[in-house]
């Protein structure tokens, strides 16, 4: 018997459109940051690029200003 579990929301693979909306940034700025190694590289699926939502969340948390 195989038990299948649904992935947690943070482990969902999201496309560039979702990343842009989540970060309130343009597609060009996301790819520029990937080139500068300031944003995680996508996972390539065929001709598509996808990011783990958990990686996007880590990026957001790492770049939050420290609360004083």
C-alpha positions as CSV (number, residue, x, y, z in Angstrom):
1,X,0.0,0.0,0.0
2,X,1.4,3.4,-1.0
3,X,0.5,6.5,1.0
4,X,0.7,9.7,-1.0
5,X,0.9,13.0,0.9
6,X,0.3,16.4,-0.7
7,X,3.3,18.7,-0.6
8,X,3.3,21.5,2.0
9,X,2.5,24.9,0.5
10,X,6.1,26.1,1.1
11,X,7.4,23.1,-1.0
12,X,5.2,24.0,-3.9
13,X,7.0,24.8,-7.2
14,X,6.1,28.2,-8.5
15,X,6.6,30.0,-11.8
16,X,8.3,33.4,-12.4
17,X,5.0,35.1,-12.5
18,X,4.2,34.0,-8.9
19,X,7.7,34.9,-7.8
20,X,7.3,38.4,-9.3
21,X,4.0,38.9,-7.6
22,X,5.2,37.5,-4.2
23,X,8.3,39.8,-4.2
24,X,6.6,42.8,-5.9
25,X,9.5,42.8,-8.5
26,X,9.9,42.6,-12.2
27,X,11.0,39.5,-14.1
28,X,14.1,41.3,-15.2
29,X,15.1,42.2,-11.6
30,X,14.7,38.6,-10.5
31,X,16.9,37.2,-13.3
32,X,19.4,40.0,-12.7
33,X,19.6,38.9,-9.0
34,X,20.1,35.3,-10.1
35,X,23.0,36.4,-12.3
36,X,24.5,38.3,-9.3
37,X,23.9,35.3,-7.0
38,X,21.5,37.2,-4.8
39,X,18.5,35.0,-5.6
40,X,18.3,31.2,-5.9
41,X,18.5,29.6,-9.4
42,X,15.4,28.0,-10.7
43,X,14.7,24.4,-11.1
44,X,14.4,23.7,-14.8
45,X,11.5,21.5,-15.9
46,X,11.7,21.1,-19.7
47,X,11.6,24.6,-20.9
48,X,10.1,26.0,-17.8
49,X,11.7,27.6,-14.7
50,X,10.3,26.9,-11.3
51,X,11.3,27.8,-7.7
52,X,10.5,26.1,-4.5
53,X,8.2,28.4,-2.5
54,X,10.4,27.6,0.6
55,X,13.4,29.1,-1.2
56,X,11.4,32.3,-2.0
57,X,10.3,32.5,1.6
58,X,13.9,32.0,2.8
59,X,15.0,34.8,0.5
60,X,12.3,37.1,1.9
61,X,13.2,36.3,5.5
62,X,17.0,36.8,4.9
63,X,16.4,40.2,3.4
64,X,14.0,41.6,6.1
65,X,15.4,44.5,8.0
66,X,16.3,43.7,11.6
67,X,13.7,44.9,14.0
68,X,15.2,47.3,16.6
